[in-house]
Amino acid sequence: MIYADNAATTAMSEAAISRMTELIRDTYGNPSSLYSFGQKAKEVLEQAREDVAAVIGAEPREILFTSGGSEADNQAIISAARIGEKSGKKHIVSSAFEHHAVLHTLNKLAKEGFEITLLDVHEDGIIRPEEVDKSIRNDTCLVTIMYANNEIGTIQDIKAIGAVCKARGVLFHTDAVQAVGHLKIDVKEENIDLLSASAHKFHGPKGVGFLYARKGIRLTNLIEGGAQEKGKRAGTENVPGIAAMAAALKEAYAAIDVNTAHLVPIRDRIIAGLGEIPHSALNGDAASRLPGNINYCFEGIEGESLLLLLDDKGIAASSGSACTSGSLDPSHVLLAIGRVHDVAHGSLRLSIGEDITEEDADYIISSVKEVVEYLRGFSPVWRDLVAGKGSFIL
Ligand SMILES: Cc1ncc(COP(=O)(O)O)c(C=O)c1O
């Protein structure tokens, strides 16, 4: 099988698996226990905090472990909102193609009376820092813009957006779930106040992640209970998961240059190959995109059928994000970059991993070409388009 759905989740690395199994077996003490067996687990936890902090240029005390990216997004946004409302600031700036962990949290705040501005992401899937600047008002308490998009892979100019927020005195959160472990990030250099990450996107385990919160930012608890994580996130810590995340992240970070040099030419080979399919279009900017992301729309077909037939050929891919693929609505990300409903339905996301080869890439290209042609062969929409009833969009 060619696994080309790494944006949905990744395989755990050997380093993460062995760290996790070793700790599950041998270091099962509770980090809050005072005896040395518990304190051993506490040491593991604090070492993981140091390791994670070092990768993104943060201080260990600025890292809070969570159950993943969704929790980190929720906590970052809710915290900034609670800080803002204390001084009457109830306006938040975000973008139309954020992950639902961000958009649904913003919807919840809108019901409480917060005003939300969702910035245009343009046809290329890139937010303009000057438009962020223009959207900030005297009552803005937060700007939340994702680092890299989970569907179309476009990477934002986070440093420029961070500089705008800093100059305007507004907190800046970035959902970096798709970027951490794949791109080099320095939270201080990029003026990031809050950042969310998730281990299972960089070969760590599922159900664990972290929130970076610049020191001095008062976090609001989402989970009440014990005094873990300085009282900001109750619940006995997932020590094996957290340590495995740190092991995976250190390894991923050390390999970023090598992985990028391997992935980018293969990504671009697939982009060029699929571009030969008539009436197709790449979604998102070609250059400013994650090294492993390819996202195309093919006119006249349904993405779901394409996925099933690719599955038969041993290729695991996705149409839209994993989180929304259970629904029949077209992807909000593709709609945000201006794709019309019919075209958005015919989308394919391939998120390739480091183990991909050129032969795999060529097999993907020939398989997608074959399947698209086959599906168009009995698509009434395609037949009408070819017969001149209606006009092609792509
Ligand atoms: C951009 C982005 N944000 C947040 C999440 C949610 O992360 P998690 O699955 O760890 O809750 C995802 C997962 O798909 C994502 O891609």
The ligand as an SDF file (V2000), in Angstrom:
LIG
                    3D

 16 16  0  0  0  0  0  0  0  0999 V2000
   -4.8400   22.0820   11.1560 C   0  0  0  0  0  0  0  0  0  0  0  0
   -5.3720   21.1470   12.1810 C   0  0  0  0  0  0  0  0  0  0  0  0
   -5.7590   21.6260   13.3670 N   0  0  0  0  0  0  0  0  0  0  0  0
   -6.2320   20.8290   14.3460 C   0  0  0  0  0  0  0  0  0  0  0  0
   -6.3560   19.4740   14.1580 C   0  0  0  0  0  0  0  0  0  0  0  0
   -6.8720   18.6160   15.2660 C   0  0  0  0  0  0  0  0  0  0  0  0
   -5.8260   17.9090   15.8630 O   0  0  0  0  0  0  0  0  0  0  0  0
   -6.1300   16.6220   16.7670 P   0  0  0  0  0  0  0  0  0  0  0  0
   -6.5370   15.5390   15.8470 O   0  0  0  0  0  0  0  0  0  0  0  0
   -4.8270   16.3230   17.4450 O   0  0  0  0  0  0  0  0  0  0  0  0
   -7.1700   17.0260   17.7480 O   0  0  0  0  0  0  0  0  0  0  0  0
   -5.9860   18.9150   12.9250 C   0  0  0  0  0  0  0  0  0  0  0  0
   -6.1750   17.4670   12.6530 C   0  0  0  0  0  0  0  0  0  0  0  0
   -6.5530   17.0540   11.5830 O   0  0  0  0  0  0  0  0  0  0  0  0
   -5.4740   19.7710   11.9130 C   0  0  0  0  0  0  0  0  0  0  0  0
   -5.0870   19.2960   10.7350 O   0  0  0  0  0  0  0  0  0  0  0  0
  1  2  1  0
  2  3  1  0
  2 15  2  0
  3  4  2  0
  4  5  1  0
  5  6  1  0
  5 12  2  0
  6  7  1  0
  7  8  1  0
  8  9  2  0
  8 10  1  0
  8 11  1  0
 12 13  1  0
 12 15  1  0
 13 14  2  0
 15 16  1  0
M  END
$$$$
